[in-house]
Amino acid sequence: MAEMSGMPGMPSLSCEAPALFKAACPDCRAYFELSAGALRLAIGASHRTTFYSFTCPECGAAVRKPAGDRIVELLTGGGVRTLRLHSTV
């Protein structure tokens, strides 16, 4: 987080840079950075049903990758939209 100091006696303003996430496309093998708005996170009942997805900005492929606990923590903390999947019994 970056801080901008104001005038003496005035409170300082803090500016938070938007989160960027490094990603790679398994189809075209391009590497790029994506904003939180370009990613989606789905949290399922198990590690097998928890994943994140995005569209490759280079080739347009729909990409879906597994998300472990650390990835879930980073993405949710960075403002990625999250969908919680519920199992039907």
N, CA and C atoms as an extended XYZ file, in Angstrom:
267
Properties=species:S:1:pos:R:3:atomname:S:1:resname:S:1:resid:I:1 pbc="F F F"
N         0.852       -1.166        0.000 N   MET     1
C         0.000        0.000        0.000 CA  MET     1
C         0.898        1.230        0.000 C   MET     1
N         0.618        2.148       -0.864 N   ALA     2
C         1.396        3.388       -0.935 CA  ALA     2
C         0.669        4.471       -0.158 C   ALA     2
N         1.430        5.326        0.520 N   GLU     3
C         0.822        6.431        1.246 CA  GLU     3
C         1.230        7.740        0.623 C   GLU     3
N         0.288        8.638        0.536 N   MET     4
C         0.563        9.981        0.033 CA  MET     4
C         0.413       10.921        1.220 C   MET     4
N         1.464       11.661        1.551 N   SER     5
C         1.360       12.568        2.690 CA  SER     5
C         0.661       13.855        2.258 C   SER     5
N        -0.207       14.329        3.129 N   GLY     6
C        -0.932       15.555        2.854 CA  GLY     6
C        -0.212       16.752        3.432 C   GLY     6
N        -0.925       17.817        3.616 N   MET     7
C        -0.356       19.017        4.196 CA  MET     7
C        -0.170       18.803        5.693 C   MET     7
N         0.756       19.558        6.326 N   PRO     8
C         0.946       19.406        7.768 CA  PRO     8
C        -0.365       19.590        8.510 C   PRO     8
N        -0.633       18.679        9.452 N   GLY     9
C        -1.856       18.760       10.234 CA  GLY     9
C        -3.054       18.106        9.571 C   GLY     9
N        -2.911       17.682        8.319 N   MET    10
C        -4.008       17.031        7.608 CA  MET    10
C        -3.758       15.521        7.589 C   MET    10
N        -4.797       14.722        7.647 N   PRO    11
C        -4.594       13.278        7.599 CA  PRO    11
C        -4.027       12.862        6.235 C   PRO    11
N        -3.241       11.796        6.244 N   SER    12
C        -2.664       11.329        4.986 CA  SER    12
C        -3.666       10.438        4.262 C   SER    12
N        -3.570       10.420        2.974 N   LEU    13
C        -4.418        9.579        2.148 CA  LEU    13
C        -3.640        8.337        1.779 C   LEU    13
N        -4.285        7.202        1.766 N   SER    14
C        -3.589        5.988        1.344 CA  SER    14
C        -4.219        5.514        0.042 C   SER    14
N        -3.374        5.120       -0.890 N   CYS    15
C        -3.821        4.621       -2.182 CA  CYS    15
C        -3.368        3.174       -2.299 C   CYS    15
N        -4.257        2.306       -2.634 N   GLU    16
C        -3.916        0.911       -2.773 CA  GLU    16
C        -3.890        0.564       -4.250 C   GLU    16
N        -2.773        0.026       -4.698 N   ALA    17
C        -2.648       -0.368       -6.100 CA  ALA    17
C        -3.505       -1.602       -6.344 C   ALA    17
N        -4.149       -1.682       -7.509 N   PRO    18
C        -4.954       -2.867       -7.803 CA  PRO    18
C        -4.064       -4.103       -7.894 C   PRO    18
N        -4.604       -5.225       -7.436 N   ALA    19
C        -3.846       -6.480       -7.463 CA  ALA    19
C        -3.721       -6.989       -8.888 C   ALA    19
N        -2.531       -7.453       -9.227 N   LEU    20
C        -2.280       -8.113      -10.505 CA  LEU    20
C        -1.753       -9.503      -10.215 C   LEU    20
N        -2.212      -10.467      -10.986 N   PHE    21
C        -1.832      -11.854      -10.788 CA  PHE    21
C        -1.128      -12.364      -12.036 C   PHE    21
N         0.012      -13.022      -11.843 N   LYS    22
C         0.739      -13.610      -12.963 CA  LYS    22
C         0.068      -14.921      -13.337 C   LYS    22
N        -0.062      -15.144      -14.625 N   ALA    23
C        -0.707      -16.361      -15.111 CA  ALA    23
C        -0.061      -16.793      -16.415 C   ALA    23
N        -0.359      -18.017      -16.804 N   ALA    24
C         0.154      -18.560      -18.060 CA  ALA    24
C        -0.942      -19.371      -18.720 C   ALA    24
N        -0.924      -19.386      -20.028 N   CYS    25
C        -1.903      -20.140      -20.798 CA  CYS    25
C        -1.284      -21.484      -21.196 C   CYS    25
N        -1.946      -22.594      -20.879 N   PRO    26
C        -1.413      -23.898      -21.276 CA  PRO    26
C        -1.538      -24.160      -22.779 C   PRO    26
N        -2.405      -23.412      -23.464 N   ASP    27
C        -2.595      -23.618      -24.909 CA  ASP    27
C        -1.521      -22.911      -25.738 C   ASP    27
N        -1.396      -21.599      -25.554 N   CYS    28
C        -0.441      -20.841      -26.374 CA  CYS    28
C         0.876      -20.569      -25.647 C   CYS    28
N         0.941      -20.926      -24.368 N   ARG    29
C         2.129      -20.768      -23.511 CA  ARG    29
C         2.535      -19.320      -23.269 C   ARG    29
N         1.615      -18.391      -23.433 N   ALA    30
C         1.890      -16.977      -23.159 CA  ALA    30
C         1.877      -16.748      -21.649 C   ALA    30
N         2.700      -15.815      -21.193 N   TYR    31
C         2.730      -15.369      -19.798 CA  TYR    31
C         2.229      -13.942      -19.760 C   TYR    31
N         1.428      -13.612      -18.739 N   PHE    32
C         0.821      -12.286      -18.663 CA  PHE    32
C         0.377      -12.013      -17.246 C   PHE    32
N        -0.088      -10.792      -16.994 N   GLU    33
C        -0.658      -10.406      -15.714 CA  GLU    33
C        -2.136      -10.113      -15.917 C   GLU    33
N        -2.942      -10.534      -14.954 N   LEU    34
C        -4.380      -10.329      -15.016 CA  LEU    34
C        -4.843       -9.563      -13.782 C   LEU    34
N        -5.828       -8.709      -13.962 N   SER    35
C        -6.428       -8.014      -12.826 CA  SER    35
C        -7.398       -8.968      -12.134 C   SER    35
N        -7.808       -8.609      -10.933 N   ALA    36
C        -8.756       -9.436      -10.178 CA  ALA    36
C       -10.058       -9.628      -10.961 C   ALA    36
N       -10.462       -8.622      -11.713 N   GLY    37
C       -11.699       -8.717      -12.472 CA  GLY    37
C       -11.643       -9.694      -13.635 C   GLY    37
N       -10.454      -10.101      -14.051 N   ALA    38
C       -10.301      -11.036      -15.166 CA  ALA    38
C       -10.295      -12.487      -14.708 C   ALA    38
N       -10.312      -12.712      -13.402 N   LEU    39
C       -10.262      -14.059      -12.844 CA  LEU    39
C       -11.558      -14.403      -12.139 C   LEU    39
N       -11.863      -15.691      -12.072 N   ARG    40
C       -13.003      -16.199      -11.302 CA  ARG    40
C       -12.488      -17.352      -10.462 C   ARG    40
N       -12.969      -17.441       -9.230 N   LEU    41
C       -12.581      -18.505       -8.320 CA  LEU    41
C       -13.823      -19.278       -7.919 C   LEU    41
N       -13.772      -20.598       -8.033 N   ALA    42
C       -14.867      -21.464       -7.596 CA  ALA    42
C       -14.345      -22.332       -6.465 C   ALA    42
N       -15.016      -22.276       -5.325 N   ILE    43
C       -14.607      -23.061       -4.165 CA  ILE    43
C       -15.616      -24.177       -3.969 C   ILE    43
N       -15.137      -25.392       -4.150 N   GLY    44
C       -15.986      -26.565       -4.007 CA  GLY    44
C       -15.801      -27.245       -2.669 C   GLY    44
N       -16.411      -28.421       -2.538 N   ALA    45
C       -16.352      -29.182       -1.294 CA  ALA    45
C       -15.000      -29.849       -1.085 C   ALA    45
N       -14.199      -29.959       -2.138 N   SER    46
C       -12.897      -30.614       -2.024 CA  SER    46
C       -11.876      -29.878       -2.880 C   SER    46
N       -10.615      -30.308       -2.760 N   HIS    47
C        -9.565      -29.711       -3.590 CA  HIS    47
C        -9.815      -30.000       -5.070 C   HIS    47
N       -10.451      -31.105       -5.372 N   ARG    48
C       -10.726      -31.467       -6.774 CA  ARG    48
C       -11.759      -30.542       -7.415 C   ARG    48
N       -12.603      -29.939       -6.600 N   THR    49
C       -13.661      -29.073       -7.143 CA  THR    49
C       -13.413      -27.593       -6.855 C   THR    49
N       -12.202      -27.259       -6.465 N   THR    50
C       -11.835      -25.866       -6.232 CA  THR    50
C       -10.850      -25.448       -7.318 C   THR    50
N       -11.205      -24.390       -8.051 N   PHE    51
C       -10.381      -23.987       -9.197 CA  PHE    51
C       -10.554      -22.505       -9.485 C   PHE    51
N        -9.655      -21.961      -10.285 N   TYR    52
C        -9.814      -20.601      -10.785 CA  TYR    52
C        -9.806      -20.673      -12.301 C   TYR    52
N       -10.403      -19.667      -12.919 N   SER    53
C       -10.490      -19.665      -14.372 CA  SER    53
C       -10.335      -18.253      -14.916 C   SER    53
N        -9.935      -18.200      -16.182 N   PHE    54
C        -9.777      -16.935      -16.879 CA  PHE    54
C        -9.748      -17.209      -18.373 C   PHE    54
N        -9.864      -16.163      -19.156 N   THR    55
C        -9.735      -16.254      -20.602 CA  THR    55
C        -8.375      -15.706      -20.980 C   THR    55
N        -7.616      -16.467      -21.762 N   CYS    56
C        -6.276      -16.027      -22.165 CA  CYS    56
C        -6.398      -14.780      -23.037 C   CYS    56
N        -5.711      -13.704      -22.656 N   PRO    57
C        -5.786      -12.485      -23.464 CA  PRO    57
C        -5.052      -12.597      -24.801 C   PRO    57
N        -4.199      -13.601      -24.950 N   GLU    58
C        -3.446      -13.782      -26.192 CA  GLU    58
C        -4.219      -14.599      -27.223 C   GLU    58
N        -4.713      -15.779      -26.816 N   CYS    59
C        -5.349      -16.673      -27.797 CA  CYS    59
C        -6.850      -16.849      -27.579 C   CYS    59
N        -7.381      -16.350      -26.457 N   GLY    60
C        -8.816      -16.436      -26.204 CA  GLY    60
C        -9.270      -17.758      -25.616 C   GLY    60
N        -8.346      -18.640      -25.262 N   ALA    61
C        -8.716      -19.942      -24.697 CA  ALA    61
C        -9.298      -19.772      -23.295 C   ALA    61
N       -10.295      -20.586      -22.982 N   ALA    62
C       -10.837      -20.643      -21.633 CA  ALA    62
C        -9.905      -21.532      -20.814 C   ALA    62
N        -9.356      -20.989      -19.730 N   VAL    63
C        -8.372      -21.715      -18.924 CA  VAL    63
C        -8.967      -21.976      -17.546 C   VAL    63
N        -8.793      -23.196      -17.076 N   ARG    64
C        -9.259      -23.595      -15.741 CA  ARG    64
C        -8.114      -24.336      -15.061 C   ARG    64
N        -7.734      -23.869      -13.854 N   LYS    65
C        -6.613      -24.465      -13.127 CA  LYS    65
C        -7.026      -24.750      -11.691 C   LYS    65
N        -6.488      -25.831      -11.107 N   PRO    66
C        -6.810      -26.139       -9.715 CA  PRO    66
C        -6.279      -25.056       -8.773 C   PRO    66
N        -6.978      -24.861       -7.657 N   ALA    67
C        -6.577      -23.850       -6.678 CA  ALA    67
C        -6.478      -24.494       -5.302 C   ALA    67
N        -5.260      -24.581       -4.788 N   GLY    68
C        -5.047      -25.066       -3.433 CA  GLY    68
C        -5.341      -23.964       -2.431 C   GLY    68
N        -5.130      -24.276       -1.173 N   ASP    69
C        -5.446      -23.331       -0.094 CA  ASP    69
C        -4.722      -21.995       -0.253 C   ASP    69
N        -3.442      -22.027       -0.611 N   ARG    70
C        -2.660      -20.788       -0.738 CA  ARG    70
C        -3.174      -19.930       -1.892 C   ARG    70
N        -3.494      -20.558       -3.014 N   ILE    71
C        -4.028      -19.824       -4.174 CA  ILE    71
C        -5.375      -19.199       -3.809 C   ILE    71
N        -6.225      -19.953       -3.122 N   VAL    72
C        -7.528      -19.423       -2.690 CA  VAL    72
C        -7.318      -18.202       -1.805 C   VAL    72
N        -6.379      -18.286       -0.882 N   GLU    73
C        -6.097      -17.167        0.023 CA  GLU    73
C        -5.624      -15.930       -0.752 C   GLU    73
N        -4.709      -16.129       -1.689 N   LEU    74
C        -4.192      -15.006       -2.477 CA  LEU    74
C        -5.275      -14.373       -3.357 C   LEU    74
N        -6.065      -15.203       -4.013 N   LEU    75
C        -7.090      -14.672       -4.916 CA  LEU    75
C        -8.203      -13.958       -4.162 C   LEU    75
N        -8.669      -14.546       -3.073 N   THR    76
C        -9.732      -13.874       -2.314 CA  THR    76
C        -9.215      -12.586       -1.686 C   THR    76
N        -7.986      -12.612       -1.194 N   GLY    77
C        -7.389      -11.408       -0.621 CA  GLY    77
C        -7.158      -10.319       -1.650 C   GLY    77
N        -7.009      -10.709       -2.911 N   GLY    78
C        -6.779       -9.757       -3.991 CA  GLY    78
C        -8.046       -9.274       -4.668 C   GLY    78
N        -9.202       -9.688       -4.156 N   GLY    79
C       -10.463       -9.174       -4.683 CA  GLY    79
C       -11.065       -9.947       -5.840 C   GLY    79
N       -10.607      -11.183       -6.077 N   VAL    80
C       -11.172      -11.988       -7.165 CA  VAL    80
C       -12.571      -12.448       -6.769 C   VAL    80
N       -13.506      -12.341       -7.707 N   ARG    81
C       -14.877      -12.781       -7.447 CA  ARG    81
C       -14.897      -14.280       -7.196 C   ARG    81
N       -15.647      -14.668       -6.157 N   THR    82
C       -15.660      -16.057       -5.712 CA  THR    82
C       -17.064      -16.633       -5.763 C   THR    82
N       -17.136      -17.863       -6.248 N   LEU    83
C       -18.381      -18.613       -6.285 CA  LEU    83
C       -18.196      -19.833       -5.390 C   LEU    83
N       -19.073      -20.005       -4.431 N   ARG    84
C       -18.996      -21.185       -3.568 CA  ARG    84
C       -19.950      -22.242       -4.122 C   ARG    84
N       -19.389      -23.402       -4.450 N   LEU    85
C       -20.164      -24.486       -5.008 CA  LEU    85
C       -20.701      -25.346       -3.855 C   LEU    85
N       -21.975      -25.672       -3.897 N   HIS    86
C       -22.584      -26.486       -2.866 CA  HIS    86
C       -22.916      -27.847       -3.459 C   HIS    86
N       -22.656      -28.892       -2.695 N   SER    87
C       -22.981      -30.228       -3.189 CA  SER    87
C       -24.455      -30.515       -2.902 C   SER    87
N       -25.046      -31.276       -3.788 N   THR    88
C       -26.432      -31.691       -3.588 CA  THR    88
C       -26.411      -33.139       -3.139 C   THR    88
N       -27.076      -33.416       -2.031 N   VAL    89
C       -27.055      -34.762       -1.474 CA  VAL    89
C       -28.393      -35.398       -1.640 C   VAL    89
